[in-house]
Amino acid sequence: MRALAPFALTVTLCACSSSTSSSGTQSGSDGGPQGDAAAACSSLQLGAGTIIPLLRAPPPAPTPRGGTIPDGTYEVSRYTFYSTGTIPGKSQRGTLRFTGNEVEWSSLPDGSAGFVRKYTYSISGSSLALQCVCTQKGPECGPSDSKSITFSVTGSDISLYDSVQVEVTQYTRQL
């Protein structure tokens, strides 16, 4: 059974420019495609979802355990910094939509322009290997957009760990 994603309407005012290449593809001033090309990449909206503040918890962070990721739409539900010191004043909002071997990812952390992209993915143990397919919003896909992230699946939650496993972003499946 597939979960239906909650509907959100986002209105964005932008003083943007665009150009059309000889192939007829439009590119916006943010580097991402516009119109039909953007819609084909992802239907996720940048900045949708609840703003989740960064919380501090005593180290160590839980060990990434991997798991099977059920198809569905997941939204940021917890953002944790595992440290005994002062935490940076940050927040996060974002959405993941897993379908087959693809994931659409919208991320808007504080202090960042954010991105909306589609990746193909594969799992090996607790490693989620991502290969960028296209960009709807944000910098275009490039060689640095192939990455591996450690993760855990627990019930209806997916937790993504930063490279040093200090920050953990938890996403909860939306029904």
SVG drawing of the C-alpha trace seen along z (x, -y; Angstrom):
<svg xmlns="http://www.w3.org/2000/svg" viewBox="-3 -41 37 46">
<polyline fill="none" stroke="black" stroke-width="0.4" points="0.0,0.0 1.4,-3.4 1.2,-6.4 -0.3,-9.6 1.9,-12.6 0.2,-15.6 -0.5,-18.4 1.3,-21.7 1.1,-24.8 4.2,-27.0 4.2,-30.4 7.6,-31.8 8.3,-35.3 11.6,-35.5 13.5,-38.1 15.1,-35.4 16.3,-35.2 16.2,-32.3 17.7,-31.4 16.9,-28.8 19.6,-26.6 19.7,-25.5 18.1,-22.2 15.1,-24.2 15.8,-23.5 15.3,-26.5 17.7,-27.1 17.0,-29.5 19.3,-31.8 19.6,-29.2 21.1,-26.7 18.2,-24.4 15.8,-23.6 12.5,-25.4 9.0,-24.3 8.6,-20.8 12.2,-19.8 11.8,-20.8 8.5,-19.0 10.0,-15.8 12.9,-15.9 10.8,-16.2 7.5,-17.4 8.9,-18.2 8.8,-21.8 11.9,-23.5 11.1,-24.8 8.0,-22.6 7.6,-21.0 8.0,-22.0 11.2,-23.8 12.9,-21.5 15.5,-23.1 18.8,-21.4 18.8,-19.7 21.8,-18.6 22.2,-15.1 25.1,-13.5 27.5,-11.5 27.9,-9.1 25.3,-9.1 23.5,-5.8 25.4,-3.5 24.0,-3.5 22.4,-0.1 21.1,-0.3 17.9,1.5 15.2,1.7 13.7,-1.6 10.0,-1.3 8.7,-3.4 7.0,-6.6 7.4,-10.2 9.3,-11.2 9.7,-14.6 12.3,-15.8 11.0,-15.1 14.2,-15.4 17.6,-17.1 20.2,-16.1 23.8,-17.2 25.6,-14.7 28.0,-16.7 28.8,-17.8 29.6,-21.4 27.6,-24.3 25.5,-23.5 25.3,-25.8 21.9,-27.5 20.7,-25.7 17.5,-24.2 16.5,-21.9 13.4,-21.2 13.2,-18.7 11.5,-15.8 12.6,-12.5 10.4,-10.5 11.6,-6.9 10.1,-5.1 11.8,-1.9 15.6,-2.7 15.0,-6.5 14.8,-9.1 13.7,-12.7 15.3,-14.9 14.4,-18.5 16.6,-20.0 16.6,-23.5 19.0,-23.9 19.6,-27.3 22.1,-29.4 21.8,-27.5 20.0,-28.1 19.0,-24.4 18.3,-22.0 15.7,-19.7 17.2,-16.8 16.5,-13.3 19.0,-10.5 19.2,-6.8 20.4,-4.8 21.7,-1.5 22.2,-0.1 25.2,1.8 25.0,2.5 24.5,-0.9 25.6,-2.9 23.2,-4.6 25.0,-5.3 23.5,-8.2 24.0,-9.1 22.4,-12.5 20.1,-12.2 18.8,-15.8 18.4,-19.1 15.1,-20.9 16.4,-23.7 19.9,-24.6 23.3,-23.9 23.3,-21.5 24.4,-17.9 28.1,-17.3 30.8,-14.8 30.6,-15.8 26.9,-14.9 27.7,-11.2 27.9,-10.4 27.5,-7.8 25.6,-8.5 25.3,-6.2 21.7,-5.6 19.4,-3.6 15.7,-2.5 13.7,-2.1 10.0,-1.6 8.7,-4.5 11.8,-6.6 15.0,-7.0 18.0,-8.6 20.8,-10.1 24.2,-10.7 26.7,-13.4 30.2,-12.3 31.5,-12.3 28.3,-11.0 27.8,-14.0 24.6,-15.4 21.7,-13.0 18.6,-14.1 15.6,-11.9 12.8,-11.7 9.4,-10.2 7.2,-8.5 4.0,-10.4 0.8,-8.5"/>
</svg>
